[in-house]
Amino acid sequence: MQAERTVKNILVTGGAGFIGSAFIRYLLQRVPDFKGKCVNYDALTYAGNLENLAQVAQDPRYAFVKGDICDQVKVEETCKQYAIDTIIHLAAESHVDRSIHGPLVFLETNILGTYHLLEVVKRHPTIHFHHVSTDEVYGCLGETGLFTEETAYSPNSPYSASKASSDHLVRAYGKTYDISTTISNCSNNYGPYHFPEKLIPLMILNCLQRKPLPVYGEGKNVRDWLFVDDHAAALWLLLQKGRKGETYNIGGEAERRNIDIVKTIVKLVAEATSTSETELTQLITFVPDRPGHDFRYAIDCSKIKQELGWHPQHTFEEGLRDTVKWYIDNQPWCSHVQSGSYRQWIETNYANR
């Protein structure tokens, strides 16, 4: 049995993104025993938003470093400056549609960026490296079955191929150089602060703004959905207790068809805003399917449940209702993201850091 890992100072790559910021908020707001430093290392690309961390920005345990994960020198300097003993790697290009239209940046960030981080860890082998990946590396399921940690990789988009490559790289570095690594593959995340190019926030905001609700194909594609705070809790457990060299699947055990999710969002928004559900339903628009669109993803997360005692705390219905309410209650954040004004603030305040 591996001894529990002591986590003192953490470097969170991509900490201004959706999952990264959720992890930082979870750590600083819900883990009172954490006394070390949490360093948010982020290049602040289009999906990086420091407004996601306004609640914890003044916490003395928090620090922000604007940097590219491909900059080995800066990563290493940061690790030395803050005596980093743990890296949780969340920085990634993550939108499948964007990867179809422009794959190169996905290869540069997701593969080469991971390589540069691993090179730093190789030189500082006291650092534990946890790599956060996706269930999309496994490819497509039929009507039945679940992805397990032993499922063969079969990525079907440039995005998932780049993440599969980075997974293999992490595993290879761990074996070849005997550094401490773990990997997790998660299902689709949702929750507050989600950048509105993704399905759930896009549908919520389009409902609120009476815009079309675009649904690929017939909307029958199935995804497993994981509330982002449940994911953050799982990641914190893995940093402490995940076995060296192991992979863990993290799923929400909440399979839903895309069209059913859209209809549920319509109902929730209609209820919350006293709007006609029929009127919002008429906004649903079926559009040509995405190239290589995987039919179904579903995760078997029994390993992390049995080994670490983790279980998702939110049902999909609870999580989605809370998410809809958050977007309705946080219109300034939404308008800043949609207008791009959050980028202007970042460029003014962090351009020279």
Phi, psi and omega in degrees: 000125181288138177292150179296136182280132177275121181253117181252296183238123189248134169258121180253106176282140183070030185289348177267000177276187186297300183286321180300315180291325176297320178296316180296316178299317179300312184298313187278339182256337188234005176237082186298336182282350180284115183247359185274206181250136175248110185257119177271110180252110187215140178279349182058054170286189190303329183267358178273125187221110181290345174296337177296343186243018181301328182294334186240003187300332181266001179294128182297344179277352185259140173217148178242133174233121176278116182196157179265136180292344176280354179268088183303319183298314182291320178300314182295318178299319180295317179299320178291316183301320185254013179049051184293131175245351182217130172244128170248119192261104180244350182295124181192151163279131193228000185264120185302314182301318179297324181292330179291321184272339180207079187289334191302316182296333177291321179291319182294314183282308190284327180264300183294324178299317178296319177304313183296321177297316181295327177297322177295314180296323178301324179279344181228072190291358173282349179277131171270138184241117175250127184253124181262120183234197191229156175288347182293343178296337183279347179093222190238137174260156171276209183293334184230173177098164181222150172285131171244175179295343180263359180297134179294144179287139178204064185292146185238008176221159176303323177299306184293329177294321179292323178288322176299318179298316180292324175302311181298323180295317179299313181298318181294318178296320179300316181287314187290317187253003178055044173262161184275112180226151169220158181227143170231142177241117186250161174274184184300125176271154172209163180146189180298154176069016180284129181299132192284023168272346183272162192306302189294309179295326178299316181292322179297309184292323178294324174300313183296329183259006178058041176259161178302149178252091186285126181238126181294139175056233177257006178076017185269357178295141187248136175230152171266132187247135184235122178293133191299328178292327175293323177296316179301319179296320179296318181295320178297319176299317182295323178299325182273322193236354180297135183284135180309130177082000185264157174246141180230130173272137179236114181230160181267355182053045183218074178285133178214145172285146181303317183295326179290325176295315181298318180294324177292319177298317177304314181296315182293318179294320178299316179297315186287336184246009181053046180250155177293122177296324178298318180298317181289323179300326180293348178280345181297125183230120179276130183238161181306140185295154178289140177302133178067027184292113180295139185288313188210138170238142174202134188251137168267110183252028183295332182296310181290330177292315183286319184281322187245352179076018179279141173217142175298134184266348182245130167287161181297321181297316178295313183296319181292320178299316178296323181292315177301315180298319182298315181294323178294321184277350185236052181296327176300317177299315182299315182292324178297318181292315183290329180275341184087004183294334177297330178291320180297321179295317180298313183295326179290318188267338188232009185302324187255012182274000000 
